[in-house]
Amino acid sequence: MLVLIPLGVMNVAAMAGLAAVIFLEKLWRGGPWLSWAVGIAFLVLAVLAPFQDWLLPGLQMSSPSMDRMLGPAL
């Protein structure tokens, strides 16, 4: 549950999703199966992340480099 604080600073929607998973895991009788399924899904995403650019949108360079912004050198 300590993970919710930094996760909430980075992405509120991800924090709400993880909080819902924790809530269901604690109260639902199928909670242990849910925790296994979510854990396996996170492991699959972690393995695929270096190879799939759409999984890490914050790491893609979207702005031009400083060389192009400054114009031609004098």
KAHUGI-V572996 format. One record per pair of residues at least 4 apart in sequence whose C-alpha atoms are under 6 Angstrom apart, sorted by the first residue. I is the first residue (numbers start at 0). J is the second residue. Records with the same first field share a line. If there is no record, write none. Layout:
BEGIN
I: J  J
END
This chain:
BEGIN
3: 7  14
6: 10  14
7: 11  14
20: 24
23: 27
24: 30
34: 38
44: 48
48: 54
END
